[in-house]
Amino acid sequence: MPEYLPETNYLVPELLQKLGDLELVAREVVEGLRVGSHRSPLRGFSTEFAHHRQYAPGDAIRDIDWRVYGRTDRYYTKLYEAETNFDCHLLVDASASMTYGSGKVNKLEVAKFLAASLAYLVLKQRDSVGLSVFDSEVRAYMPPRSATGIIVQIDRLLREIRPTPKTTIARQLHDIAIMIKRRSFVILISDLFADVDDIMAGLDHLRYDGHNVVVLHTLDPYEIAFPFKGTWRFEGLENEEPLTTQPERIRDDYLASFNEYITALRAGCMGANIDYKTVDTSRPLDTVLNEFFAERAMTLNGGSVGARR
């Protein structure tokens, strides 16, 4: 990636600087990718040095750059031009429920910043990234590319998102699964306001096709804690009937149902070997992403080390 950033709405230099050298690593073999590495079937056809990446289980010891280790006390492997070729598909939920926000920024805007930052990280590791936007249907599908200019196209597509009242997440995940032509990384950014069984049916389709799946469950802090007081009229963002009530009277029932839903969703993802992370929109995105990458690194390394930076 070049040192400069193109003029975009959703790439924030300060945020990207805080993300540092975070790296997306697969749990399993996908096309062009093994766990902890980016090895292409073309290995040996190009021996031109490209860049370093931090050592991960599965990397060949012979590829460790011992000079870098001597300077940094960290293990880095050498990557060559023919070794970096996995696809990452970013899926952004643009349904109306994503426009809710108790603070200055709603869930959809946070999702856009997440998508742009992850796209940048993928391109920085010389891999390919694409973007799909969906609500009640797939509104846009941008196939993955590794050319730097795709970040501008992704940013433009994010700016053009116009939310619609309803989402059918399971059906859209099935449709997107059909569009993806080879085993890849798939990162879903959504508030997942749907039946857990329906959500898991869509995610299971992606897993059945061999994709590494990541779920970034994007929620407003008021949805998580339900701290409303007084009398409120709750308007449905996806054509639900409005409800006027005193939140204190329903808080316990709401939190019980919400926690049951989260528990079921998390268990479903764990059972399907899907990475799951709750994104509280009130928290800094660099903190959320650093935590998530650290958690994945711990899992991939058997819980023995922290995040690769």
Protein Blocks (a to p, Z undefined) as FASTA:
>chain_A
ZZbdcddfklcfklmmmnmmaccddfbdcehiaehiacdfkgojaccdfbdcdddehiaf
klpcfklmmmnopacddddfklgccdcdddddfbfklmgcfblbdfklmmmmmmmmmmmm
mmmnopacdddddffbcfbdcdddfbfklmmmmmmmmmmpccdfbdcfklmmmmmmmmpm
bdcddddddehiacfklmmmmmmmmmmnopacdddddddfklmnopagcjdddddfehpa
cddddfklmmmmmmmmmmmmmmmmmmmmmmnopacddddfkbcfklmmmmmmmmmmmmmn
oopaccdZZ
